[in-house]
Amino acid sequence: MQVKFSFDVPQYYTNRFSKTIREKIDVVMLLLDVLYCIQSGIQESENGNLVIEINDIKRLYFFEQKRYYSIAFPFVIKKGNAEEKKFSFYCNDFEISSSLLANAQEVVTQLKSQGFSAIEYIDLIAIIEDVSLDECGKFDNKKADSLWSIISYLFTTEDSYVRYDYDEEHVEMNHPLNHLDVNYSTYGTYKIGLPDSKKEFGKDNKHYMSQSWFQELCNSSPVKNIDFK
């Protein structure tokens, strides 16, 4: 069953969601920001600029005027009844309450400030232990287990990142006007040029490039010729 949620995002969060993604921790921070934004009570809208689509594929889409991106949405999302109009989120069978979400954001913010990379788990463990102290300074084992399960999962799950850009400022041979970025690190980046603005990857549920466009792209290379049956 396909479920789609669409939200109008306030400008404050639009600015946060529009920050450049350059490494894995940026994706994790973004996902936690999205949960916080929704839990804070942003309004659903038929044509909002934040869309979460849940079916066999679980993805998040964020739309701006000349660029938009999509990443995997690694959470279970449930909507309350008509009176509550609230959403709840789950990850690895843990419900992400507002307090647990705040703790997770604190952990990731500290990791970011320390220049965390995905293999420095000793730092992650130390920060989780610090954040998991209760008001009396006693270690909360249940909170630590929840934080470890959620954050370690977010750092190891696949991002499935793709971004559409219409970039008039930097057009050149290796930087097409309309293009897709399917990576976020600068050292391995490349761009896939599109034939026209927003024709193949758009807001009205056209999330997939057409076979004819893909065939044209592949057959333009002198070393490949792909014949679709």
C-alpha positions in Angstrom: 0.0 0.0 0.0 1.4 3.4 -1.0 1.2 6.2 1.6 2.3 9.7 0.8 2.7 12.6 3.2 3.2 16.2 2.0 4.2 19.1 4.2 4.6 22.9 3.8 8.0 23.6 5.4 8.5 27.0 7.2 11.4 29.1 5.9 13.5 28.4 9.0 13.5 24.7 8.2 13.7 25.3 4.4 17.1 26.9 5.1 18.3 24.0 7.2 17.1 21.4 4.6 18.8 23.4 1.8 22.3 23.1 3.4 24.8 21.4 1.1 25.3 17.7 1.9 29.0 16.7 1.7 29.3 13.7 3.9 27.3 10.9 5.6 26.9 12.9 8.9 25.1 15.6 6.9 22.5 13.1 5.8 22.0 11.8 9.3 21.5 15.4 10.7 19.1 16.1 7.9 16.9 13.1 8.6 16.8 14.0 12.3 15.9 17.6 11.4 13.0 16.3 9.3 11.6 14.3 12.1 11.9 17.2 14.5 10.2 19.5 11.9 7.3 17.1 11.5 7.0 16.5 15.3 6.9 20.3 15.8 3.6 20.4 14.0 4.2 21.6 10.4 1.1 21.6 8.2 0.2 19.0 5.7 -0.4 20.2 2.3 -1.5 18.7 -1.0 1.5 20.3 -2.8 4.1 20.8 0.0 7.8 21.0 -0.7 8.6 18.1 1.7 7.2 14.8 0.6 7.6 11.4 2.3 6.5 8.4 0.2 6.1 4.9 1.7 5.5 1.7 -0.2 8.0 -0.9 -1.3 10.4 2.0 -1.7 10.7 4.5 1.2 12.0 7.9 0.1 12.0 11.6 1.2 11.8 14.4 -1.4 12.5 18.0 -0.8 11.7 20.6 -3.5 13.1 24.1 -4.1 12.8 26.4 -7.1 15.7 25.2 -9.2 17.0 22.1 -7.3 15.5 19.3 -5.4 16.8 16.1 -3.9 15.7 12.8 -2.6 17.1 10.3 -0.1 16.0 7.0 1.5 13.7 7.5 4.5 14.9 4.8 6.9 12.0 5.1 9.4 8.5 3.8 9.9 6.1 6.7 10.1 2.6 6.4 11.6 -0.1 9.1 11.7 -2.4 9.5 14.7 -6.1 9.9 14.5 -7.9 12.8 13.0 -8.1 14.6 16.4 -4.4 14.3 17.3 -3.0 15.0 13.8 0.4 13.9 15.2 3.0 11.6 13.7 5.1 9.0 15.3 8.4 7.5 14.1 10.1 4.2 14.6 13.6 2.9 13.9 14.8 -0.6 14.6 11.6 -1.2 16.7 12.4 1.8 18.9 9.8 4.6 19.0 11.6 7.9 18.5 10.0 10.1 21.2 10.7 13.9 21.2 13.1 13.5 24.1 15.0 10.6 22.4 15.1 12.6 19.2 16.6 15.6 21.1 19.2 13.2 22.5 20.0 11.8 19.1 20.4 15.4 17.6 22.8 16.3 20.5 24.9 13.2 19.8 25.2 13.9 16.1 25.9 17.6 16.7 28.8 16.7 19.0 30.1 14.2 16.4 29.9 16.9 13.7 31.8 19.4 15.9 34.5 16.8 16.5 35.0 16.0 12.8 33.5 12.5 13.1 34.0 10.0 10.3 32.0 6.8 9.9 34.7 4.5 11.4 35.3 6.4 14.7 32.8 4.5 16.7 34.8 4.9 19.9 33.8 8.6 19.8 30.2 7.7 19.1 30.1 5.4 22.1 31.7 8.0 24.4 29.2 10.7 23.4 26.2 8.3 23.8 27.4 7.4 27.3 27.7 11.1 28.2 24.2 12.0 26.7 22.6 9.0 28.4 23.1 10.3 32.0 19.8 11.1 33.7 19.1 14.2 35.8 20.9 12.7 38.8 24.0 11.9 36.8 23.2 8.2 36.7 23.7 6.1 33.5 20.5 5.3 31.7 21.2 2.0 30.0 17.8 1.9 28.2 18.4 5.3 26.6 21.9 4.4 25.6 20.7 1.2 23.9 18.1 3.2 22.0 20.5 5.8 20.9 23.1 3.3 19.8 20.6 1.3 17.8 19.1 4.3 16.0 22.3 6.3 15.3 24.5 3.4 14.3 21.7 2.3 12.0 21.5 5.7 10.4 25.3 5.8 9.8 25.3 2.4 8.1 22.2 2.4 6.1 22.3 3.3 2.4 21.4 6.9 1.5 20.2 6.4 -2.1 20.9 10.1 -2.6 20.0 11.9 -5.8 19.7 15.6 -6.5 18.4 17.5 -9.5 20.0 20.9 -10.3 19.3 23.6 -12.8 22.5 25.6 -12.4 23.0 28.5 -14.8 25.9 29.9 -12.9 28.4 27.0 -13.4 27.5 25.7 -16.9 30.5 24.2 -18.7 31.4 20.9 -20.5 31.4 18.8 -17.4 28.6 20.7 -15.6 25.4 20.5 -17.7 22.7 23.1 -17.1 20.1 20.4 -16.1 21.7 17.5 -14.3 21.5 14.9 -11.6 24.0 14.5 -8.8 24.0 10.9 -7.4 26.7 11.5 -4.9 27.6 14.2 -2.4 31.4 13.9 -1.7 33.5 16.3 -3.8 36.4 13.9 -4.4 34.3 11.3 -6.4 31.6 13.5 -7.8 30.2 13.4 -11.3 27.0 14.7 -13.0 24.5 13.1 -15.2 23.2 15.6 -17.8 19.4 15.8 -18.5 18.0 16.7 -21.9 15.6 19.4 -20.6 14.6 21.1 -17.3 12.6 18.9 -15.0 11.2 16.7 -17.7 12.4 13.3 -16.4 12.6 13.9 -12.6 9.8 16.1 -11.4 7.4 17.0 -8.7 4.4 15.4 -10.1 5.5 11.9 -9.2 7.9 11.4 -12.1 10.7 10.0 -10.1 12.3 7.9 -12.8 14.3 8.7 -15.9 12.8 7.3 -19.0 14.1 4.3 -20.9 14.6 6.3 -24.1 16.6 9.0 -22.3 18.8 6.3 -20.6 19.3 4.5 -23.9 20.3 7.8 -25.5 22.8 8.5 -22.7 24.4 5.0 -22.9 24.6 4.9 -26.7 26.3 8.3 -26.9 29.4 6.6 -25.5 31.9 5.3 -28.1 32.7 2.3 -25.8 29.1 1.1 -25.1 26.0 0.3 -27.1 23.0 -0.9 -25.1 20.1 -2.5 -26.8 16.9 -2.6 -24.8 14.7 -5.6 -25.6 
